[in-house]
Amino acid sequence: MTVTGAIWRDQLTDEERATLGRSDADVAGATPDVLVIGGGIAGTCTAGACSQAGLGDVLLIETGRLGTGATGGATGLLIPEPHQWSDPEPFVDLERAGLQRWRELQEGVPGGVGLVELDWIGLAPHDSGYAAHQPRAVEWLNPGQVAELVPGLARPMEGALIRRQGRVNPLRAVARIAAGIPAVATGVAATSVEIEGDRIIRVGTSAGVISPGAVVFATGRPPVLDGLQLDIPSEQVKGHLLVTNQTDVTLPGIVAPLATQIENRQLLAGGTFDIGDETPVVRRDVIESIAEGLATVLPALRDVGIAYQWHCFRPRHPDRRPVIDRVPGLANAWLTSGHFRTGILNAPVTAAVLAKWILAGEPPAEAGSWSATRFAGL
Ligand SMILES: Cc1cc2nc3c(=O)[nH]c(=O)nc-3n(C[C@H](O)[C@H](O)[C@H](O)COP(=O)(O)OP(=O)(O)OC[C@H]3O[C@@H](n4cnc5c(N)ncnc54)[C@H](O)[C@@H]3O)c2cc1C
């Protein structure tokens, strides 16, 4: 589902915007060593990692423009440590590896990927707000310390400070990584696969047939293609975001659950979980409730006004964890899906796992927990 109305595209250079629409590869009759299907953050990172790993000719195809799906609407926060309050340890470890990979991409990709390192401050609604399950990297703040960092709060609040988390403009990151992928074809949808024995030998697309050595499906939710039998439950969870007009209210990074300071004196807020809302529209009542939440906590934001508002859908499996696996029953096809609320954070580490696996033929240790078969019987 195409995301419209997000701020991210407007922040790009003309060159970055052009990269998102790259279509410079011959698709019909192509015989890439690795075909990656899906040009969101997961597919783009995977194509980049496969190329870097020396896996031969890598072709990335995307039905729309790159970053057209959930990626283009994400908040873009890279915050593993606060997730210790909500996620199990193995998953937080994956997220930590994700942030580390983002730092490596920032160094390794020409011009960087637009990684902004910044602190995360969690406002506790009451004294015991963070009592259970404490992250190791946290510094506790009393109301006076919080007020120094976030002046103008409607009432005194305790807080938690975690340093050196990150954020990206997800479309800039996609564009910068995609610029280094040898062959990209946007506007090309995979429609079918042909299987011989335990191998995909042909992939039918809207632009002709491809005969790949290996295939990676990175289609957000598991792909629905003629000839491919996949029984992996998934759904989508809608979220809304807004960006304020320019304001003199500045925040010292990410202030959860309030807002994140972004460029141009603007604030990014929201990231709702609108369970059960499948409507492909921005809902005014949800946007108003985000704006009201801002004004309640920081009254100076009451009349700031909204510059951007949008929604997008997170792909999710029932246990809220991604699949990073070889396609069951196939020797030359891999799948990553269901990255839910941390797909930007986890894309580079997911990509590294897949590239290693394709290269070695054996699953790397990090792949253990994210199998495609764990839903059997659900
Ligand atoms: C409101 C909101 C806030 C979020 N905030 C964050 C955050 O702060 N941090 C974070 O880490 N994550 C966040 N996320 C989650 C993140 O956006 C997703 O987990 C991530 O973008 C998933 O990336 P993906 O590449 O797997 O999927 P997608 O971005 O959906 O990409 C899949 C791509 O595959 C293409 N495709 C599908 N089928 C085919 C086909 N047959 N042929 C060719 N192409 C195909 C689609 O067009 C699409 O572009 C947020 C999500 C939402 C909605």
The ligand as an SDF file (V2000), in Angstrom:
LIG
                    3D

 53 58  0  0  0  0  0  0  0  0999 V2000
    3.5040    4.5310   11.8030 C   0  0  0  0  0  0  0  0  0  0  0  0
    4.7160    3.6500   11.6950 C   0  0  0  0  0  0  0  0  0  0  0  0
    5.8600    3.9630   12.4050 C   0  0  0  0  0  0  0  0  0  0  0  0
    6.9800    3.1550   12.3330 C   0  0  0  0  0  0  0  0  0  0  0  0
    8.1080    3.5150   12.9990 N   0  0  0  0  0  0  0  0  0  0  0  0
    9.2140    2.7480   12.9450 C   0  0  0  0  0  0  0  0  0  0  0  0
   10.3930    3.1380   13.6270 C   0  0  0  0  0  0  0  0  0  0  0  0
   10.4480    4.1860   14.2520 O   0  0  0  0  0  0  0  0  0  0  0  0
   11.4720    2.3140   13.5640 N   0  0  0  0  0  0  0  0  0  0  0  0
   11.4620    1.1350   12.8650 C   0  0  0  0  0  0  0  0  0  0  0  0
   12.4610    0.4250   12.8740 O   0  0  0  0  0  0  0  0  0  0  0  0
   10.3440    0.7460   12.1860 N   0  0  0  0  0  0  0  0  0  0  0  0
    9.2340    1.5240   12.2220 C   0  0  0  0  0  0  0  0  0  0  0  0
    8.1000    1.1470   11.5510 N   0  0  0  0  0  0  0  0  0  0  0  0
    8.0730   -0.1620   10.9120 C   0  0  0  0  0  0  0  0  0  0  0  0
    8.7020   -0.1590    9.5250 C   0  0  0  0  0  0  0  0  0  0  0  0
    8.1080    0.8400    8.7450 O   0  0  0  0  0  0  0  0  0  0  0  0
    8.4880   -1.5130    8.8510 C   0  0  0  0  0  0  0  0  0  0  0  0
    8.7580   -2.5850    9.7210 O   0  0  0  0  0  0  0  0  0  0  0  0
    9.4580   -1.6290    7.6560 C   0  0  0  0  0  0  0  0  0  0  0  0
    9.3410   -0.4920    6.8360 O   0  0  0  0  0  0  0  0  0  0  0  0
    9.1830   -2.8810    6.8620 C   0  0  0  0  0  0  0  0  0  0  0  0
   10.0630   -2.8400    5.7750 O   0  0  0  0  0  0  0  0  0  0  0  0
    9.9610   -3.9160    4.6190 P   0  0  0  0  0  0  0  0  0  0  0  0
   11.0070   -3.5890    3.6160 O   0  0  0  0  0  0  0  0  0  0  0  0
    9.9340   -5.2800    5.1990 O   0  0  0  0  0  0  0  0  0  0  0  0
    8.4940   -3.7010    4.0180 O   0  0  0  0  0  0  0  0  0  0  0  0
    7.9670   -2.5570    3.0350 P   0  0  0  0  0  0  0  0  0  0  0  0
    8.5340   -1.2460    3.3230 O   0  0  0  0  0  0  0  0  0  0  0  0
    6.4700   -2.6710    3.0250 O   0  0  0  0  0  0  0  0  0  0  0  0
    8.5570   -2.9960    1.6380 O   0  0  0  0  0  0  0  0  0  0  0  0
    8.0620   -4.1010    0.9050 C   0  0  0  0  0  0  0  0  0  0  0  0
    8.1060   -3.6860   -0.5450 C   0  0  0  0  0  0  0  0  0  0  0  0
    7.8220   -4.8190   -1.3540 O   0  0  0  0  0  0  0  0  0  0  0  0
    7.1020   -4.3720   -2.4770 C   0  0  0  0  0  0  0  0  0  0  0  0
    6.4190   -5.5390   -3.0470 N   0  0  0  0  0  0  0  0  0  0  0  0
    5.4250   -6.2490   -2.4440 C   0  0  0  0  0  0  0  0  0  0  0  0
    5.0420   -7.2540   -3.2500 N   0  0  0  0  0  0  0  0  0  0  0  0
    5.8250   -7.1660   -4.3590 C   0  0  0  0  0  0  0  0  0  0  0  0
    5.9000   -7.9420   -5.5730 C   0  0  0  0  0  0  0  0  0  0  0  0
    5.1020   -8.9950   -5.7820 N   0  0  0  0  0  0  0  0  0  0  0  0
    6.8090   -7.5780   -6.5130 N   0  0  0  0  0  0  0  0  0  0  0  0
    7.6340   -6.4840   -6.3210 C   0  0  0  0  0  0  0  0  0  0  0  0
    7.5880   -5.7460   -5.1900 N   0  0  0  0  0  0  0  0  0  0  0  0
    6.7040   -6.0800   -4.2390 C   0  0  0  0  0  0  0  0  0  0  0  0
    6.1620   -3.3090   -1.9160 C   0  0  0  0  0  0  0  0  0  0  0  0
    5.7140   -2.4360   -2.9110 O   0  0  0  0  0  0  0  0  0  0  0  0
    7.0490   -2.6320   -0.8950 C   0  0  0  0  0  0  0  0  0  0  0  0
    7.7160   -1.4700   -1.4020 O   0  0  0  0  0  0  0  0  0  0  0  0
    6.9690    1.9610   11.5550 C   0  0  0  0  0  0  0  0  0  0  0  0
    5.8330    1.6610   10.8100 C   0  0  0  0  0  0  0  0  0  0  0  0
    4.7190    2.4970   10.8640 C   0  0  0  0  0  0  0  0  0  0  0  0
    3.5260    2.1580   10.0320 C   0  0  0  0  0  0  0  0  0  0  0  0
  1  2  1  0
  2  3  1  0
  2 52  2  0
  3  4  2  0
  4  5  1  0
  4 50  1  0
  5  6  2  0
  6  7  1  0
  6 13  1  0
  7  8  2  0
  7  9  1  0
  9 10  1  0
 10 11  2  0
 10 12  1  0
 12 13  2  0
 13 14  1  0
 14 15  1  0
 14 50  1  0
 15 16  1  0
 16 17  1  0
 16 18  1  0
 18 19  1  0
 18 20  1  0
 20 21  1  0
 20 22  1  0
 22 23  1  0
 23 24  1  0
 24 25  2  0
 24 26  1  0
 24 27  1  0
 27 28  1  0
 28 29  2  0
 28 30  1  0
 28 31  1  0
 31 32  1  0
 32 33  1  0
 33 34  1  0
 33 48  1  0
 34 35  1  0
 35 36  1  0
 35 46  1  0
 36 37  1  0
 36 45  1  0
 37 38  2  0
 38 39  1  0
 39 40  1  0
 39 45  2  0
 40 41  1  0
 40 42  2  0
 42 43  1  0
 43 44  2  0
 44 45  1  0
 46 47  1  0
 46 48  1  0
 48 49  1  0
 50 51  2  0
 51 52  1  0
 52 53  1  0
M  END
$$$$
